[in-house]
Amino acid sequence: MMDKMIFGRYVPAESVIHRMDPRSKLVLIFLFVCIVFLANNMLTYGLLTAYTFFMIALSKVPIRFIYTGLKPVLLLVVFTLFLHLFLTKEGEVLFRFGWITIYEEGLRQGIFISLRFFLLILMTSILTLTTTPIEITDGLESLLNPLNKVKFPVHELALMMSISLRFIPTLMQETDKIMKAQTARGADFTSGPIKERIKAIIPLLIPLFVSSFKRAEELAVAMESRGYRGGEGRTKYRQLSWGLKDTAMLAMLAALALVLFLLRT
Amino acid sequence: MTEPLVELKNVSFTYDAEAAYALNNVSFNIYKGEWLAIVGHNGSGKSTLAKLLNGLHFPLEGCITVGGISLSEETVWEARKKIGMVFQNPDNQFVGTTVRDDVAFGLENHGIERSDMVQRVTESLEKVKMTSFLNQEPHHLSGGQKQRVAIAGVIALRPDIIILDESTSMLDPRGREEVLETVRELKRNYNMTVISITHDLEEAAKADRIIVMNKGQLYREGTPEEIFQMDEELVKLGLDIPFPVKLSKVLREKGLPLSRHYLSEEELVEELWTSHSKM
C-alpha cells in the first residue's frame, strides 16, 4: 500500500533527467509553467508538446508510469475541454444539435486550454518520477536559502519535510497495525454507510495521534542528544552539484521561450 | 582502577516539585573502559539517571562531572560530544531518510567537514557491520539493524562513553544479541566505556559492575557475582534473576556441591558435567 502511494512515484533509471541537479529541475519546471502561457496558436502549442515529449523520452520513464500518474487528472482535463466547448459563445457556429451549440472559438479554446493543462501535468510528473522526495527537499532548501536573510526558517522547513518523509512509512505500518488490532476487537472499516465508516475511523485516528506525539517527543530528545541545535553551524552531508547538463537544459528552455515569443500571435 | 571518567556527587532530581524525588542523593563514579550496568525496575530512577548524564535534564542538587567538565547549561554541548546515547525505540531515534543520512546527522550537527564526514560514516558503519545497508530506508531494516545504525551514529562522533538506555528491550532475542555483540566488540577494540541501563539481568550479568537502583536511590553496587548473591532481595526489588543463577541456587539447595552461583549457562554446564565425572 505505502510503496505505491509515496515511493512508487519515483522510477529509478539512468537518464540525463535523473542525474540533473534537483535545483535545476525545480527551476526548469517553474519556468516551464510560465512559458506555457506564451503559446497561443497551433505552431506554438505544437512546439511545447514536442518539447514535453522530448523530455519524457530523455527521462527514460516507461509511458505506463506516466499514464498511471495521469489517470486521476485526465478526467479534469476532459472536463475543462467540455466546459469550454459548451460555455464559450464566440466565433462561427460549428454545429447545432438540439440545445447544444458548439462555436469555433469554444473548440479552439477548449483544446488549447486542456492541452496546456495536460502539458503542465506531464512536466511535473517528470519531476516527481525522476527525483526522489529527499532530493526535492534538498533542492528546495538550497533554492530557498536566500530567504534566510529575511528570517524565513528554511533549514527548519527542510528538516520538517525530510522527517515527515522518513516517518510516512513508519506511520503507515502503524496505521495498519492499529487497524488490525481494532478489527480484532470488532471494528468494521470496510462496510456500512459512509457515516458509519467515518465514525469507525475515530478509534483508528486517536491511537495514531497519541503515538505520533510520543514519537515526536522521543525523536526530539534523540536529536538533541545527538547535538542538534538548529541550523546554525551545521554542515551538510548531502551535496548538490550543478553540472554542464543543468546549464544546457536551462539554455534549451530559454531558447524555446524565445522561439515561442517570436511565433506567438 | 584509574581516574573516574564520570563522577556523580549527591545528585537529586525531581520532575515535579510536588512529587517524590526521581533521584535522591545518588553518588557514584564511572571509570574508563568499564561496562557498567544500571538495573532497577520501572520507576527506580535509572532512566532519569541516563537523561541527567546526557544533560537532557539538570540535577536539582549535587553535581555531575563528565571527563572533567561539570555539567551545566553552558557546558552541555561539550559534554554531549563525550557521551553518545542509544535509546529504547529503534524507530524514534532514526532521523535520516536512509542509513547513511542517519549516521551523518550527528556529524552535521557538530559541523564536521564533508570530506571527513563521508569517511567517518563509512568507518562507523563498518564497525557495526552495516556497510551493505548504506542506502537502505529505515522501514526496510529490522529493529536490531536500526539499533546498530543508531550505534554507528553515536560512534561516528567518537565519544568516550556509550549509554544504552534500554536499547535492547524492544528487540527480539536475535536482535538483542546482535546489538550487544556489536557493543562488546566496540568496547574490546576501542576501549569504549559502556553504561547500559536495563531491567534485563541476563544482560547485566555480562557487565563488569552493576549498580542496583531502587526508589531513586542507589541500592547496591558491586560485581555481578556480588549482586546475584542477593537473589531473594533482587526479586523483591522487582527484578528477575537470570536462569543459570536460579538453577545453581536450586541445585545447591538440593545438596549438589556447586562452588558458586553461576552467571552464564556455559559455566554452569561446565561445572555440572565435570563434577559428575569425578564421582
Contacts between the chains, C-beta under 8 A, distances in Angstrom:
chain1	res1	chain2	res2	distance
A	134	B	97	4.9
A	134	B	98	7.9
A	134	B	101	7.8
A	162	B	96	7.8
A	162	B	97	5.9
A	163	B	95	6.8
A	165	B	97	5.8
A	166	B	94	7.1
A	166	B	95	7.2
A	166	B	96	6.9
A	166	B	97	4.7
A	166	B	137	7.8
A	166	B	138	6.7
A	169	B	137	7.0
A	169	B	138	7.7
A	169	B	139	3.9
A	170	B	91	5.5
A	170	B	138	7.2
A	170	B	139	6.0
A	173	B	139	6.6
A	214	B	92	7.9
A	215	B	89	7.7
A	215	B	91	7.2
A	215	B	92	4.9
A	218	B	87	6.7
A	218	B	89	5.9
A	218	B	92	3.9
A	218	B	93	7.0
A	219	B	92	5.2
A	219	B	93	6.9
A	219	B	95	7.0
A	221	B	51	7.9
A	221	B	56	6.1
A	221	B	87	7.4
A	222	B	85	7.8
A	222	B	87	5.5
A	222	B	92	6.6
A	222	B	93	3.7
A	222	B	95	7.2
A	223	B	95	6.0
A	223	B	105	7.7
A	224	B	56	6.7
A	225	B	54	5.1
A	225	B	56	6.3
A	225	B	80	6.5
A	225	B	84	7.9
A	225	B	85	4.7
A	225	B	87	7.9
A	226	B	80	7.9
A	226	B	84	7.7
A	226	B	95	7.7
A	226	B	105	6.2
A	226	B	106	4.1
A	226	B	109	6.1
A	226	B	153	6.6
A	226	B	154	7.7
A	226	B	157	7.6
A	227	B	77	6.7
A	227	B	80	5.6
A	227	B	81	7.2
A	227	B	106	5.7
A	227	B	109	3.9
A	227	B	110	5.3
A	227	B	157	7.3
A	228	B	105	7.5
A	228	B	109	4.8
A	229	B	77	7.1
A	229	B	109	7.1
A	233	B	111	4.7
A	234	B	108	5.3
A	234	B	109	6.1
A	234	B	111	6.2
A	235	B	107	7.5
A	235	B	108	5.4
A	235	B	111	5.1
A	235	B	112	6.0
A	235	B	113	6.6
A	235	B	114	6.1
A	235	B	117	6.8
A	236	B	108	6.3
A	236	B	114	7.1
A	237	B	100	7.5
A	237	B	101	6.4
A	237	B	104	3.6
A	237	B	105	8.0
A	237	B	107	7.0
A	237	B	108	5.6
A	237	B	114	6.8
A	237	B	117	5.6
A	237	B	118	7.7
A	237	B	121	7.4
A	238	B	101	7.1
A	239	B	114	6.7
